[in-house]
Amino acid sequence: MLHNGCVLLLDRNQERLDYLRVIFHFIDYELEMLGDVASLKQRLADRDKDKCISVLLGPDFSDEEKRQLIDVIKADAGDIALLQLLSKDEATPGAPAESPCLGALTIPTQYEELIGLLYKAQLFQESCRTRTSGQRPLELFRSLSGNSRATRQINKMIEQVADTEATVLVLGESGTGKEVVARKLHYNSSRRGKPFVPVNCGAIPADLLESELFGHEKGAFTGAINARQGRFEMADGGTLFLDEIGDMSMPMQVKLLRVLQERSFERVGSNKTVHCNVRIIAATHRNLDEAIKENRFREDLYYRLNVFPIEMPPLRERRDDIPVLVNDLVARIEKEKRGSVRLTPAAVMALTQFKWPGNVRELANLIERLAILYPYGVVDVKELPEKFRVGMATAESMGELPEITTLGTEPGVVESVPRLPLEGIDLKNHLSNLELNLIRQALDESDGVVAHAAKRLNMRRTTLVEKLRKFGLQRTHETTGI
């Protein structure tokens, strides 16, 4: 949500100042006017992490003054975003190519344009301060994010088994976060300071997997020009994560079973026994019970691995986690210095309606794509790819619900009430969508004038402004005028 802030206006035109001051007061933002670059430099030097998020540059400054301004911002306020002020007939900003300019604000100003630019400047500042603060804990992205009952239960199971030597079998569809669970188990165990070694059993050809796991001696087979450690030796003292264990060949399963029983093995081409102190965590997206019936997986190996099973639910069964996951995925992008992006509540709501066949991995890919398409921007429902908008309830779709008539609260009044579908509905989402669509209708019928729309909705103008911020409602024709 856009918070109250302050913008420094570098301009010499009193008429523009008066116009912008009214608009910024309307959206609860402060506007400070400065007449030259020297005044701006002094103001930035005096600030102490206050609410200033942006410098708004007027159109009357020369290229030399613009370059001086850019130098001041880079030297004294790297977290301050530069925005340019344009008249309606100017097509593009006139800042030099090296300018840290995030965008331009045209006069007369539109609500969508102004709120979007201020939000962009806010995200830019938050991202800059996050990169330099060093406050983000190391374990942030080793966590399993979410508030749903299923996620809380999984986290509780991880806490219970993490600091034991029990073998863990993680089950679930592709992309549900099985490796995240494995890493969290290792991170919270006494083996935390030792290696965590993952190996994808399904990605390595069957004839090479033995060498990959157990290592080989020089000359053991064609191409073995040097002796090589296997993954078991690399993980000594730590954790070996066997991903996609269900894709392992039957002969290899026999060899793995012996290692799990004896805790020892021989390299390929050697008869010297190597003892290993390794904790095993295995994972698969396959149904191992069915694989056992079809003689594709050994039953004795299954019971050896299945000491402590953890089943990961698909994302479609824990949709309450999606808002938290979105925030964490954005935080990861920011931590890796790959920009930032924000989603409006309506956009997040749309994501909760999607089926997510690719689970958390698909969600992560979407957030990364949005950060590239809308850097430091705000993504509403209409900016989401079409397939993510299909499940979003709209005014039209809500209107298709069968209706019943009932007596209203006032004598002689008949109300039309949607009938509850047999499969039920998400009441919170339904009411939120209803409120959003009524606000949109009021704005449409009031030609985008917020004060008039508030009157139609029988609410205070400031209350409606807050709701516009809550929903991230952006309009192509709505003005901030009176």
Secondary structure, DSSP 8 states (H G I E B T S, - for coil): -----EEEEE---HHHHHHHHHHHHHTT-EEEEE-SHHHHHHHHHH-SS-SEEEEEE-TT--HHHHHHHHHHHHHH-TT-EEEEEEETT--S----TT--EEEEEEES-BHHHHHHHHHHHHHHHHHHHHHHH--S-GGGGGS----SHHHHHHHHHHHHHTTS---EEEE--TTS-HHHHHHHHHHTSTTTTS-EEEEETTTS-HHHHHHHHH-B-TTSSTT--S-B--HHHHTTTSEEEEETGGGS-HHHHHHHHHHHHHSEEE-BT---EEE---EEEEEESS-HHHHHHTTSS-HHHHHHHTTEEEE---GGG-GGGHHHHHHHHHHHHHHTTS--EEE-HHHHHHHHTS--TTHHHHHHHHHHHHHHHSTTEEE-GGGS-HHHHTTS--HHHHHTS-EEEEE-SSTT-EEEEE---TT---HHHHHHHHHHHHHHHHHHHTTT-HHHHHHHTTS-HHHHHHHHHHHT---SS-BS--
